[in-house]
Amino acid sequence: MRYAHNTKKRTIEFIVDELGLMTRKETSERIFFISAKEALKIRMGQGADLAQGWEERYAEFEDFETKFEQCLSASAINTKFHSHALRGKDIGNSLDDTLRKIQEASSVHRKKCEEARKR
């Protein structure tokens, strides 16, 4: 698994140092070395002949699954509901403007009524 560690290390160096896309801390949240084949064997109950360190790799795979699911869910929500949220915001702003105009008009009308009563 030394090869995998070196590959991950080179990937992080490339993304951070050469491309400047993220910090080293961010890479720990976004770059994974996972073995889908090992995870599949474990889930099928055939994990008896796995290489040393499989527990750590499997934990990283599960972490990857969780973060990937969260990313997909957030993306789906943004994509599916973004237009609805914008429309709701527009309706709210329009309603706010209408209520403000009604309040201003009623205030003017009240003042006129009070002035008329005083006469």
C-alpha positions as CSV (number, residue, x, y, z in Angstrom):
1,M,0.0,0.0,0.0
2,R,3.1,2.2,0.0
3,Y,2.3,2.9,-3.7
4,A,-1.2,4.2,-2.8
5,H,0.3,6.5,-0.1
6,N,2.8,7.9,-2.6
7,T,0.1,8.4,-5.2
8,K,-2.1,10.2,-2.8
9,K,0.9,12.4,-1.7
10,R,1.8,13.3,-5.3
11,T,-1.9,14.1,-6.0
12,I,-2.0,16.4,-3.1
13,E,1.2,18.1,-4.0
14,F,0.0,18.6,-7.6
15,I,-3.3,20.1,-6.5
16,V,-1.9,22.3,-3.8
17,D,1.6,23.3,-5.0
18,E,1.3,23.2,-8.8
19,L,-2.4,24.1,-9.5
20,G,-3.0,26.1,-6.3
21,L,-6.6,24.9,-6.2
22,M,-6.9,24.3,-2.5
23,T,-5.0,24.2,0.8
24,R,-3.5,21.0,2.3
25,K,-6.3,21.1,4.9
26,E,-8.9,21.1,2.2
27,T,-7.4,18.1,0.5
28,S,-7.9,16.0,3.6
29,E,-11.6,16.6,3.2
30,R,-11.7,16.0,-0.6
31,I,-9.0,13.5,-1.6
32,F,-9.4,9.9,-0.7
33,F,-7.6,6.7,-1.3
34,I,-10.3,4.1,-1.4
35,S,-10.5,0.6,-2.6
36,A,-14.0,0.0,-3.9
37,K,-13.0,-3.6,-4.6
38,E,-12.1,-4.2,-1.0
39,A,-15.3,-2.4,0.2
40,L,-17.4,-4.7,-2.0
41,K,-15.6,-7.8,-0.7
42,I,-16.2,-6.7,2.9
43,R,-19.9,-6.0,2.2
44,M,-20.3,-9.3,0.5
45,G,-18.7,-11.1,3.4
46,Q,-15.6,-12.2,1.4
47,G,-13.1,-10.0,3.2
48,A,-11.0,-12.8,4.7
49,D,-8.0,-12.4,2.3
50,L,-7.6,-8.6,2.3
51,A,-4.2,-6.9,2.5
52,Q,-3.0,-5.4,5.8
53,G,-4.5,-2.1,6.6
54,W,-7.9,-2.8,5.1
55,E,-9.7,-1.5,8.1
56,E,-8.2,2.0,7.6
57,R,-9.0,1.9,3.9
58,Y,-12.5,0.7,4.5
59,A,-13.1,3.6,7.1
60,E,-11.8,6.0,4.5
61,F,-14.1,4.5,1.9
62,E,-17.1,5.0,4.2
63,D,-16.0,8.6,4.9
64,F,-15.8,9.1,1.1
65,E,-19.3,7.7,0.7
66,T,-20.8,10.0,3.3
67,K,-19.1,13.1,1.9
68,F,-20.0,12.2,-1.6
69,E,-23.7,11.7,-0.6
70,Q,-23.7,15.1,1.1
71,C,-22.2,16.7,-2.0
72,L,-24.8,15.1,-4.3
73,S,-27.7,16.0,-2.0
74,A,-26.6,19.6,-1.7
75,S,-26.1,19.8,-5.5
76,A,-29.5,18.3,-6.1
77,I,-31.2,20.7,-3.7
78,N,-29.5,23.7,-5.4
79,T,-30.4,22.5,-8.8
80,K,-33.9,21.4,-8.2
81,F,-35.1,24.1,-5.7
82,H,-33.0,27.1,-6.7
83,S,-35.5,28.5,-9.2
84,H,-38.3,27.9,-6.7
85,A,-36.4,29.7,-3.9
86,L,-35.8,32.7,-6.2
87,R,-39.4,32.8,-7.2
88,G,-40.4,32.7,-3.5
89,K,-38.0,35.5,-2.7
90,D,-39.5,37.6,-5.6
91,I,-43.0,37.0,-4.3
92,G,-41.9,37.9,-0.7
93,N,-40.3,41.1,-2.0
94,S,-43.3,42.0,-4.0
95,L,-45.6,41.4,-1.0
96,D,-43.3,43.5,1.2
97,D,-43.5,46.4,-1.3
98,T,-47.3,46.1,-1.5
99,L,-47.7,46.1,2.2
100,R,-45.4,49.1,2.6
101,K,-47.5,51.0,0.0
102,I,-50.7,50.1,1.8
103,Q,-49.2,51.2,5.1
104,E,-48.1,54.5,3.7
105,A,-51.5,55.1,2.0
106,S,-53.4,54.3,5.2
107,S,-51.1,56.6,7.2
108,V,-51.8,59.5,4.7
109,H,-55.6,58.7,4.8
110,R,-55.6,58.6,8.7
111,K,-53.9,62.0,8.8
112,K,-56.5,63.5,6.4
113,C,-59.3,62.0,8.5
114,E,-57.8,63.4,11.7
115,E,-57.4,66.9,10.1
116,A,-61.0,66.7,8.9
117,R,-62.3,65.9,12.4
118,K,-60.4,68.8,13.9
119,R,-62.2,71.3,11.6
